[in-house]
């Protein structure tokens, strides 16, 4: 009989208005001298306010601003600072890569982890997984952690203030859950996996119904459904379904594209969304069904509404030559890549052709911002 180990959820999740302040009593039970980590200069004021709030409760915290994406140099530095200051917990406050870094640091030091997403751009605040990058942002590998965070704080007031672009990126990342998991789980008889895939389908439907309104109006009910779907529900799906509910081609294509250089660096979900369009194109080429073509058309319109990139031109690559794109395809098609979970063989040449089919923005009049 096979055994599966699941890290499904943080020990406790606090969500809603002023969730941060309502969680401070929980933080005091988890740590008395935490290391607060972040990165963006735009969110440094938020972390400074966290430090002050904790001090009022007698919690002496240490602050560290990371220099890079979640990379080994920063992880080593943070672990050393944490040990030297006798830190007994990590509070990671930022975007997905900051949250990944915080989880990994806590895991390595065997101390409690508190994640505070400052946007709804990924579900990294939820999961027992960290993606590792080079100092210049190239994806290296993912690391499975011993557990999900001890506490996740999803403060609506804070997340609402995040740039509109981060929510769109989160929508692209979350909607990919259905399109990837429905492929990778196709032969699975595992009840957990089947249930997680259906959750991914419901999440996709909610994002289609509410995504554009949420994008336009952060004070709407739609925003709550969508933001929590991206940052929280998407994490449940990966935890419940495990590896069979994570990636097919969209995320491996993202990993490959991070190997390239950009004039304006895309967000994680922006590259995943583009990778999802490429995945559907590959499915269309390898299937007699019209469903991939229909799904691709639907996503092109949906992503356009959200100002998400839908072409090589719009992801701002510095060099769109075949030689450059081949680097991404080679990485994405590595022998150990999850792209080989597709129900058909995929080779570098096929992937290159699929990516190049999205060289420029579609000319169809349907593709554009829908103001209705």
FITI-183422 format. One record per residue (C-alpha): z, y, x; residue in one letter. Coordinates in steps of 0.02 Angstrom, whole numbers. Each point is the difference from the previous one (the first is absolute). Layout:
Z, Y, X, A
...
//
This chain:
0, 0, 0, X
-48, 171, 69, X
125, 141, 22, X
-38, 185, -25, X
115, 139, 54, X
-14, 159, -102, X
66, 174, 39, X
-36, 69, -172, X
97, 161, -17, X
118, 125, 81, X
181, -41, -39, X
10, 157, -105, X
-128, 126, -63, X
46, 172, -65, X
-141, 95, -84, X
-16, 159, -102, X
46, 183, 6, X
123, 44, 140, X
8, -181, 54, X
46, 52, 177, X
161, 91, -47, X
46, -137, -124, X
-17, -128, 140, X
112, 78, 131, X
150, -102, -57, X
-105, -157, 28, X
-49, 59, 174, X
183, 23, 47, X
28, -184, -37, X
-145, -52, 112, X
27, 109, 154, X
109, 137, 73, X
-109, 52, 148, X
-184, -22, -45, X
-155, 45, 98, X
-115, 106, -110, X
-182, -19, 52, X
-156, 92, -53, X
-157, 74, 71, X
-93, 135, -96, X
48, 180, 35, X
-34, 35, -185, X
143, -113, -52, X
124, 43, 137, X
93, 121, -117, X
29, -144, -122, X
79, -107, 135, X
106, 148, 57, X
66, 18, -177, X
39, -187, -3, X
101, 22, 160, X
101, 142, -78, X
30, -97, -162, X
66, -148, 99, X
111, 108, 108, X
87, 64, -157, X
48, -181, -33, X
65, -24, 176, X
-154, -92, 63, X
-52, 53, 175, X
-186, -35, 19, X
-119, 10, 148, X
-178, 66, -25, X
-158, -61, 85, X
-177, 61, -26, X
-127, -134, 44, X
-147, 46, 111, X
-128, -122, -69, X
-41, -117, -142, X
109, -156, -6, X
-26, -52, 182, X
97, -98, 128, X
36, 152, 110, X
89, 90, -142, X
88, -160, -55, X
71, -29, 174, X
55, 181, 15, X
84, -2, -171, X
90, -163, 37, X
68, 72, 162, X
59, 161, -84, X
78, -100, -141, X
96, -111, 120, X
57, 145, 110, X
67, 92, -152, X
80, -154, -82, X
-107, 21, -156, X
39, -124, -137, X
-149, 31, -113, X
-175, 71, -9, X
-58, 127, -129, X
-189, 10, 4, X
-66, 151, -94, X
-187, 30, -1, X
-167, -82, -33, X
-47, -182, 19, X
-4, -8, 189, X
171, 83, 16, X
70, -123, -127, X
-78, -146, 95, X
78, 64, 162, X
172, 18, -80, X
-5, -176, -72, X
-50, -75, 167, X
134, 95, 98, X
134, -57, -122, X
-65, -178, 8, X
3, -3, 190, X
177, 72, 7, X
66, -101, -147, X
65, 155, -88, X
-21, 63, -178, X
-161, 84, -52, X
-23, 139, -127, X
-176, 56, -44, X
-37, 167, -82, X
-186, 19, -37, X
-51, 183, 2, X
-165, -40, -85, X
-76, -139, -106, X
-134, -37, 129, X
49, -182, 31, X
127, -133, -50, X
69, -8, 178, X
173, 55, -59, X
16, -163, -97, X
-67, -141, 108, X
63, -115, 138, X
-152, 37, 106, X
-42, 128, 134, X
-172, 44, 67, X
-5, 42, 185, X
-124, 124, 74, X
-46, 63, 173, X
59, 176, 46, X
-171, 68, -52, X
6, -85, -170, X
-99, -161, 23, X
67, -147, -100, X
71, -139, 108, X
92, -126, -109, X
122, -22, -142, X
177, -64, 21, X
95, -98, -133, X
179, 60, -11, X
157, -97, -44, X
25, 93, -164, X
-49, 147, -108, X
100, 161, 23, X
181, 5, -59, X
-33, 156, -102, X
-157, 89, -59, X
18, 177, -67, X
-149, 64, -99, X
40, 179, -46, X
-126, 70, -124, X
39, 180, 45, X
-39, -31, 183, X
-154, -109, -25, X
-76, 122, -127, X
-8, 131, 137, X
-109, -109, 112, X
-183, 50, 22, X
-115, -56, -141, X
-103, -97, 128, X
145, -119, 36, X
9, -57, -182, X
-188, -32, -4, X
18, -103, 159, X
142, -99, -79, X
-105, -35, -153, X
-142, -70, 107, X
123, -109, 98, X
84, -64, -158, X
-157, -34, -102, X
-61, -109, 144, X
143, -121, -39, X
-96, -71, -147, X
-170, -12, 84, X
71, -83, 155, X
132, -113, -78, X
-116, -64, -137, X
-115, -64, 139, X
128, -71, 121, X
98, -90, -136, X
-151, -79, -85, X
50, -179, 43, X
189, 23, -6, X
103, -100, -125, X
160, 91, 49, X
82, 79, -152, X
70, 146, 100, X
-173, 39, 67, X
-80, -9, -172, X
134, 114, -72, X
-20, 125, 143, X
-188, 5, -26, X
24, 42, -183, X
119, 139, 49, X
-137, 65, 114, X
-121, -1, -147, X
120, 97, -111, X
31, 124, 141, X
-188, 25, 22, X
-18, 35, -187, X
143, 126, 4, X
-78, 88, 148, X
-169, 10, -86, X
80, 68, -159, X
121, 123, 80, X
-63, 32, 176, X
-105, 154, -31, X
131, 85, -110, X
134, -38, 129, X
-111, 72, 137, X
-21, 161, -99, X
176, 20, -68, X
154, -56, 99, X
112, 49, -147, X
-83, -121, -120, X
60, -170, -60, X
-157, -69, 80, X
62, 58, 170, X
161, -101, -15, X
-95, -159, -48, X
-127, 21, 139, X
115, 58, 140, X
124, -141, -32, X
-143, -124, -18, X
-67, 47, 171, X
166, 11, 93, X
103, -134, -90, X
-98, -122, -109, X
-131, -31, 133, X
141, -57, 114, X
67, -122, -130, X
-171, -82, -10, X
-7, -32, 187, X
179, -63, 3, X
-19, -117, -148, X
-172, -67, 43, X
21, -1, 189, X
-149, -9, 116, X
-112, -62, -140, X
20, 167, -88, X
-28, 118, 143, X
-169, 15, 81, X
-179, -61, -14, X
-126, 120, 77, X
56, 177, -45, X
151, 3, 117, X
-86, -89, 146, X
-142, 126, -14, X
132, 138, 6, X
71, -81, 157, X
-172, -3, 79, X
-39, 180, -45, X
161, 60, 82, X
-77, -52, 166, X
-123, 146, -15, X
20, 188, 22, X
-7, 133, -135, X
-26, 186, -16, X
134, 0, -136, X
111, -153, 1, X
-1, -94, -168, X
159, -63, -84, X
37, -187, -12, X
-49, -14, -184, X
-159, 100, 26, X
-64, -129, 125, X
63, -144, -109, X
-94, 73, -149, X
-159, 14, 101, X
28, -178, 61, X
18, -56, -180, X
-171, 71, -44, X
-72, -97, 149, X
91, -158, -58, X
-79, 14, -173, X
-170, 25, 80, X
26, -161, 100, X
52, -91, -159, X
-155, 65, -88, X
-109, -67, 141, X
85, -171, -4, X
17, -27, -187, X
-111, -29, -150, X
123, 98, -106, X
-27, 181, -55, X
188, 34, 5, X
9, 62, 181, X
-143, 122, -32, X
83, 65, -158, X
169, 16, 88, X
-80, 93, 145, X
-84, 123, -119, X
164, 27, -93, X
96, 30, 162, X
-131, 120, 69, X
25, 110, -151, X
189, -19, -2, X
18, 37, 187, X
-115, 150, -18, X
115, 72, -133, X
142, -11, 125, X
-99, 77, 144, X
14, -164, 95, X
-130, -42, 133, X
-142, -110, -63, X
-117, 7, 150, X
2, -5, 190, X
-46, 182, -7, X
155, 43, -102, X
126, -95, 108, X
-44, 122, 140, X
-48, -120, 138, X
-38, 86, 164, X
-140, -124, 36, X
-91, -101, -136, X
-115, -94, 119, X
-24, -188, -18, X
81, -30, 170, X
156, 95, -53, X
11, -83, -171, X
-21, -170, 83, X
169, 27, 87, X
83, 12, -170, X
-92, -153, -65, X
45, -103, 153, X
185, 41, -23, X
-5, -31, -189, X
-85, -169, 27, X
118, -64, 134, X
38, -186, -19, X
177, 38, -62, X
-53, 135, -123, X
40, -16, -185, X
-181, 43, -36, X
-31, -186, 17, X
101, -26, -159, X
-158, 51, -93, X
-74, -146, -97, X
-159, 11, 105, X
-40, 12, 185, X
-3, 174, 74, X
-78, 48, 166, X
-2, 162, 98, X
-183, 29, -41, X
32, -17, -188, X
146, 119, 7, X
-98, 129, 101, X
-141, -3, -126, X
124, 18, -145, X
87, 149, 82, X
-167, 83, 40, X
-51, -14, -183, X
132, 136, -29, X
-70, 114, 134, X
-18, 153, -112, X
69, 60, -166, X
-85, -80, -151, X
-132, 112, -82, X
39, -62, -176, X
47, 142, -116, X
147, -107, -57, X
85, 20, 167, X
103, 158, 3, X
159, 79, -62, X
27, -32, -184, X
78, 153, -79, X
14, -73, -175, X
//
